[in-house]
Amino acid sequence: MSVDFFWRRVDGRLLDELTPEELAASVPHWSDNEFRPLREAGTLMAVERNGCLMHFALMGADAPSFRVARLPVYAGERRTGGKEVSEYGFIVGTEVVVLRSEEVRDASDFLRQVAVEDLVRDLESDLAEEVESLGFAKPWSREWADELAADLGELKRFFAAAAAAGDAMVKFESG
């Protein structure tokens, strides 16, 4: 079981100008030529495997150190599109989620309150259960907890930079 999550900072005007397919195409994947330069420039964030656990920790959990309102990092407006790709009527669908700049600011404000190491520590047993229920081949471990905390810390910094710049966000999940 593995779901990769990608967040791309964009000019908010693009959200109304581009189709769902064009928005999805603006978010490069691991092997795309644009991936590394955009990531190094701080306009793209991607996580392997931990995206669903980050979501669980931030939205679905009830950690003692973290009782705050629901988080817009994983919310947003879903945009779908599709096109026929064969004479048999096979439709390939596209779905992205977008956050307007105000929602990016809300997410950043929310994330600023998160002590990621404390959150992961408080949720240790819940995260282990979630890993098992999702069918991961690898069991939960201290090393994995450290990786999750690092990804959550990167997410905080990424949203803070996007909010400071007034950027909107396109989110894409691949699994």
Buried (B, 14 or more C-beta within 10 A) or exposed (E): EEBBBBBBBBEBEBBEEBEBBBBBBBBBEEEEEBBEEBBEEEBBBBBEBBBBBBBBBBEBBEBEEBEEEEBBBBBBEEBEBEEEEEEEEEEEEBBBBBBBBEBBBBBBBBBEEBBBBBBBBBBEEBBBEBBEEBEBEEEBEEEBBEBBBBBBBBBBEBBBBBBEEEBBBBBBBBE
